[in-house]
Amino acid sequence: MSDPQINSKLSVFILILLVIFCPLGIDLYLPAFPAMQSGLAVSNVHIQQTVGIYMLTVGLGQLIAGPLADKYGRRPIALTGISLFALGGLLAANTNDWHLVMAARALQGFGACATFVTAFAIVRDQFGHKGSGKMITYLNGIVCFIPALAPIFGAWLTIQFGWQSNFIFLVIFAVLGFILLFLLCPETRPKDTIYSGHILDFRRFKPMFASSEFMFNASITMVAMSAMLVFVTTAPEWVMTQLGKDISEFTIWFTVNAIISIAASFIAPKYIQSAPKQSLIFGLALLTLGGLLMIALGTVAEPAAFMLPMYIASIGFAFTLGSAAGKALSGFAQQAGTASALIGVMQMSGAAVLAVLTQQFGFSAPVQVGLHLITCLVYIGLLWSSKTHIYYSTDKG
């Protein structure tokens, strides 16, 4: 390949297509949780675990998918991932056994991890250090259309055709995505991409682990994502079962949150580009504020007491994710796939582990979400400390 640069509009379309798989695999079937619980004859905790195993494999799979994207290129890894996503959807749609659904979700997670990590690598290939944070935030805004629209469509599918129809739709989407990517996506891997050793030689991640700046910013994405994961897995049961609201009201509250996230994600990039560190602190502050309000209003049995603090946190998430992920990637231009993979592991698998840990304490949904959010206060303290340069350099690189 002589030139990894491609038309900017085509590049953005490809990136949107790639990043959509991961959230669509979660948000589409959230309204189907009660129907799945009944159809599979399992508890709500078991249904929540279908999201947890998906997130876990999305993250862990990137330990392999990232290096593979550096070795073989972005395109073949993305196409393979979409194929696995489709196969998992087929299995989930054709079984009434919870264990097989879990296996199917793990397969879909491995597929989504490939599209996720290649999307981040392409961002670094195409937009460089300075443009990565801005593009990641724009993509986050576009992806926020998924939780705005997918639950509405998923609710309709569930009511009309049963919970399995959600997974049939995911198969159809994957097939169409495979065709489009096959026809439109060129290879973007730079010629100077560094790859050495065996695929399972995890020593390739040593430079990232050795970078306090990388680990600091990547861990921020992990904690922020853990709060979002806890929210999406507990919200259906909290709003529809504990608070007694129907599927339509749940969808409305969830959609409003997505709209707020969309708006914030399109406003945030210009601030991230001009004042990245200040934008990160602002985002972390909003996440913390949302968490404090969530816990304070935790005993109020109304959806607003749960959702309004989440709206504040969602704005904070938009400012935080792009700032932190872009900064973490900034020092690894020649290992973008590998660095993106490690961020993905922390952001997905790490978030899933944190979510599972707090589930063991039996907290209510507001308290559980709130605890994850207020953890961001630690990062604010470090950014304001005298050692801030260790975690967040001010060089323009």
C-alpha positions in Angstrom: 0.0 0.0 0.0 1.5 3.3 -1.1 -0.8 5.7 0.7 -2.9 4.9 3.8 -5.0 8.1 3.5 -8.5 7.7 2.1 -11.3 10.1 1.4 -12.3 11.7 4.7 -16.1 11.2 4.2 -15.6 7.5 3.3 -13.2 7.1 6.3 -15.8 8.5 8.7 -18.5 6.2 7.2 -16.2 3.2 7.7 -15.5 4.2 11.2 -19.1 4.6 12.1 -19.9 1.2 10.6 -17.2 -0.4 12.6 -18.0 1.2 16.0 -21.7 0.6 15.7 -21.4 -3.2 16.2 -20.3 -3.0 19.8 -23.1 -0.8 21.2 -25.8 -2.3 19.0 -25.0 -5.7 20.4 -26.1 -4.3 23.8 -28.7 -1.6 23.3 -30.9 -3.4 20.8 -32.1 -6.1 23.2 -32.3 -4.2 26.5 -36.1 -3.9 26.3 -36.2 -7.7 25.8 -34.7 -8.4 29.2 -38.0 -9.3 30.9 -39.1 -11.5 27.9 -35.7 -13.2 27.9 -35.9 -13.8 31.6 -39.3 -15.5 31.1 -38.4 -17.3 27.9 -35.1 -18.7 29.2 -36.5 -19.4 32.7 -33.6 -17.7 34.5 -33.2 -14.8 36.9 -32.6 -11.1 36.0 -29.0 -11.5 37.2 -28.5 -14.2 34.6 -29.8 -11.9 31.9 -27.5 -9.1 33.0 -24.7 -11.6 32.7 -25.3 -11.8 28.9 -24.1 -8.2 28.7 -21.2 -8.9 31.1 -19.8 -11.8 29.1 -20.2 -9.8 25.9 -18.2 -6.9 27.4 -15.7 -9.2 28.8 -14.9 -10.8 25.5 -15.0 -7.5 23.6 -12.2 -6.5 25.9 -10.1 -9.6 26.2 -10.4 -10.4 22.5 -8.5 -7.2 21.7 -5.3 -8.6 23.3 -5.2 -10.7 20.1 -7.2 -8.6 17.7 -5.0 -5.5 18.2 -1.7 -7.2 17.4 -3.3 -9.1 14.5 -4.5 -5.7 13.1 -0.9 -4.5 13.3 0.5 -7.7 11.6 -2.1 -8.4 8.9 -3.9 -5.1 8.5 -7.1 -3.5 9.7 -9.4 -4.8 6.9 -9.1 -8.6 7.2 -9.4 -8.4 11.0 -12.6 -6.3 10.8 -14.1 -8.6 8.2 -13.4 -11.7 10.4 -14.9 -9.9 13.4 -18.1 -9.2 11.6 -18.4 -12.8 10.5 -18.1 -14.0 14.2 -20.7 -11.4 15.2 -23.1 -12.8 12.7 -22.5 -16.4 13.8 -23.1 -15.5 17.4 -26.4 -13.9 16.5 -27.5 -17.0 14.6 -26.8 -19.2 17.7 -28.6 -16.8 20.1 -31.6 -16.6 17.9 -32.0 -20.4 17.6 -31.8 -21.5 21.2 -33.8 -21.4 24.5 -30.9 -22.5 26.6 -29.2 -19.8 28.7 -25.8 -21.4 28.5 -25.9 -21.4 24.7 -27.0 -17.8 24.8 -24.0 -17.0 26.9 -21.8 -18.8 24.4 -23.4 -16.9 21.6 -22.9 -13.6 23.3 -19.2 -14.5 23.9 -18.8 -15.2 20.2 -20.5 -11.9 19.4 -18.2 -10.1 21.8 -15.1 -11.6 20.1 -16.5 -10.3 16.8 -17.3 -6.9 18.1 -13.8 -6.6 19.7 -12.3 -6.9 16.2 -14.4 -4.1 14.7 -13.8 -1.9 17.8 -10.0 -2.2 17.8 -9.7 -1.8 14.1 -11.8 1.4 14.3 -9.5 2.9 16.9 -6.4 1.9 14.9 -7.9 3.5 11.8 -8.6 6.7 13.7 -4.9 6.8 14.6 -3.9 5.9 11.1 -6.0 8.6 9.5 -6.2 11.5 11.9 -2.9 11.3 13.8 -2.2 12.5 17.4 -3.9 15.9 17.3 -7.1 14.7 15.5 -7.6 11.4 17.4 -9.3 12.7 20.5 -11.6 14.9 18.4 -12.6 12.1 16.1 -13.1 9.7 19.0 -15.5 12.1 20.6 -17.4 12.7 17.3 -17.7 8.9 16.9 -19.0 8.6 20.4 -21.6 11.2 19.5 -22.6 9.3 16.4 -22.7 6.0 18.3 -25.0 7.6 20.9 -27.7 7.4 18.2 -27.7 3.6 18.9 -29.0 3.8 22.5 -31.5 6.5 21.2 -32.9 4.4 18.5 -32.0 0.7 19.2 -34.2 0.3 22.3 -37.2 1.6 20.4 -36.7 -0.8 17.6 -35.8 -3.6 19.9 -38.9 -3.0 21.9 -41.0 -3.2 18.7 -39.2 -6.4 17.6 -39.7 -8.0 21.0 -43.4 -7.2 21.1 -44.1 -8.2 17.5 -41.8 -11.2 17.1 -40.3 -12.2 20.4 -36.9 -11.7 22.0 -35.1 -13.9 19.4 -35.9 -11.4 16.7 -33.4 -8.9 18.2 -30.6 -11.4 17.4 -31.9 -12.1 13.9 -31.7 -8.4 13.2 -28.1 -8.4 14.4 -27.3 -11.1 11.9 -28.9 -9.2 9.1 -27.0 -6.0 10.1 -23.7 -8.0 10.2 -24.2 -9.4 6.7 -24.9 -6.0 5.2 -22.0 -4.5 7.1 -19.7 -7.2 5.8 -20.7 -6.5 2.2 -20.2 -2.7 2.6 -16.9 -3.1 4.3 -15.6 -5.6 1.8 -16.6 -3.2 -1.1 -15.6 0.1 0.4 -12.8 -0.3 3.0 -9.2 -0.1 1.8 -6.3 -1.0 4.0 -5.0 1.9 6.2 -2.1 0.3 8.1 0.9 2.5 7.8 4.1 1.0 6.3 6.1 1.8 9.5 3.7 -0.1 11.8 5.8 -2.0 14.4 5.0 -5.7 14.8 7.3 -8.3 16.2 7.1 -11.6 18.0 4.3 -14.1 18.5 0.6 -13.1 18.6 0.4 -14.2 22.2 3.6 -12.5 23.2 2.1 -10.0 25.5 5.5 -8.3 26.0 4.4 -6.1 23.1 2.2 -4.3 25.7 5.2 -3.5 27.9 5.7 0.1 26.6 2.1 0.9 27.4 2.3 -0.6 30.9 5.5 1.4 31.4 3.8 4.7 30.5 2.2 6.3 33.5 0.4 8.6 31.1 -1.1 5.8 29.1 -2.2 3.8 32.1 -3.7 6.9 33.8 -5.8 7.9 30.8 -6.7 4.4 29.8 -7.9 3.6 33.4 -10.1 6.7 33.2 -11.9 5.2 30.2 -12.3 1.9 32.2 -13.9 3.6 35.2 -16.2 5.8 33.1 -17.2 2.8 31.0 -17.9 0.7 34.1 -20.4 3.2 35.2 -22.1 3.2 31.8 -22.1 -0.6 31.8 -23.7 -0.8 35.3 -26.3 1.7 34.2 -27.4 -0.1 31.0 -27.6 -3.5 32.7 -29.5 -2.3 35.8 -31.7 0.3 34.3 -34.3 -2.1 32.6 -34.9 -4.0 35.8 -34.9 -0.9 38.1 -37.2 1.1 36.0 -39.6 -1.6 34.7 -39.6 -4.0 37.6 -38.6 -2.1 40.8 -40.4 1.1 39.8 -43.2 -0.6 37.9 -43.0 1.4 34.7 -43.8 -0.2 31.3 -41.5 -0.8 28.4 -42.6 2.4 26.6 -41.7 4.7 29.6 -38.4 3.0 30.0 -37.6 3.5 26.3 -38.5 7.2 26.6 -36.2 7.8 29.6 -33.4 5.9 27.9 -33.9 7.7 24.6 -33.7 11.2 26.2 -30.4 10.1 27.8 -29.1 9.1 24.4 -30.1 12.4 22.9 -28.3 14.3 25.6 -25.2 12.2 25.0 -25.4 12.9 21.2 -25.6 16.6 21.8 -22.7 16.6 24.3 -20.5 14.5 22.0 -20.8 17.0 19.2 -20.2 20.0 21.4 -17.2 18.5 23.3 -14.7 18.0 20.5 -13.9 21.7 20.0 -13.2 22.1 23.7 -11.1 19.0 23.8 -9.0 20.2 20.9 -8.4 23.7 22.4 -8.1 22.7 26.1 -7.8 18.9 26.4 -6.8 18.8 30.1 -9.4 21.2 31.2 -12.0 19.3 29.2 -11.0 16.1 30.9 -11.3 17.6 34.4 -14.7 19.1 33.5 -15.9 15.7 32.3 -14.7 13.9 35.4 -16.3 16.6 37.6 -19.7 16.0 35.9 -19.3 12.2 36.3 -18.6 12.7 40.0 -21.5 15.1 40.4 -23.9 12.7 38.7 -22.7 10.0 41.1 -23.2 12.0 44.2 -26.8 13.0 43.1 -27.5 9.4 42.2 -26.7 8.2 45.7 -28.4 11.1 47.4 -31.7 10.4 45.5 -31.3 6.6 45.7 -34.3 6.2 48.0 -36.7 8.2 45.8 -38.9 5.7 43.9 -39.2 7.7 40.7 -37.5 7.3 37.4 -36.4 11.0 37.4 -34.3 10.4 40.6 -32.4 7.8 38.7 -32.2 9.3 35.2 -31.6 13.0 35.8 -28.3 12.4 37.6 -27.4 10.0 34.7 -28.1 12.8 32.2 -25.4 14.9 34.0 -23.0 11.9 34.0 -23.6 11.3 30.3 -22.5 14.8 29.4 -19.4 14.2 31.5 -18.8 10.9 29.7 -18.7 12.7 26.4 -16.0 15.1 27.6 -14.0 12.4 29.4 -13.8 9.5 26.9 -12.4 11.4 23.9 -9.9 13.3 26.0 -8.6 10.3 27.9 -8.5 7.9 25.0 -6.9 10.4 22.6 -4.2 11.2 25.2 -3.5 7.6 25.9 -2.9 6.8 22.2 -0.9 9.9 21.6 2.5 8.3 22.4 2.1 5.2 20.3 1.7 6.2 16.7 3.7 3.1 15.5 1.8 0.7 17.6 -1.7 2.1 17.3 -3.4 -1.3 17.0 -1.7 -2.8 20.0 -2.2 0.4 22.1 -5.9 0.5 21.0 -6.2 -3.1 22.1 -5.0 -2.5 25.6 -7.3 0.5 25.9 -10.1 -1.8 24.8 -9.3 -4.5 27.3 -9.3 -2.0 30.1 -12.4 -0.1 28.8 -14.4 -3.3 28.2 -13.2 -6.2 30.2 -11.9 -4.1 33.0 -15.3 -2.3 33.2 -17.1 -5.7 33.2 -15.0 -6.9 36.1 -15.6 -3.8 38.1 -19.3 -4.1 37.4 -19.4 -7.7 38.5 -17.5 -6.9 41.7 -20.1 -4.3 42.8 -22.9 -6.6 41.9 -21.8 -8.9 44.7 -22.7 -6.4 47.4 -26.4 -6.4 46.5 -26.6 -2.6 46.2 -29.6 -1.0 44.6 -29.1 0.2 41.0 -28.7 3.9 42.0 -26.1 3.2 44.6 -24.2 0.8 42.4 -24.1 3.3 39.5 -23.3 6.1 41.8 -20.3 4.3 43.4 -18.7 3.8 40.0 -19.2 7.5 39.0 -17.8 9.0 42.2 -14.6 7.0 41.7 -13.7 9.7 39.1 -13.0 12.1 42.0 -9.6 10.3 42.5 -8.5 11.2 38.9 -9.5 14.9 39.5 -7.3 14.9 42.6 -4.3 13.5 40.6 -4.8 16.0 37.8 -4.7 18.8 40.3 -1.8 17.5 42.2 1.8 18.6 42.0 2.7 15.4 40.1 0.1 16.0 37.3 2.9 16.0 34.7 3.5 12.3 35.4 -0.1 11.5 34.3 -0.8 14.2 31.8 2.0 15.8 29.9 1.4 19.2 28.3 3.7 18.7 25.2 2.0 19.1 21.8 3.9 16.0 20.4 
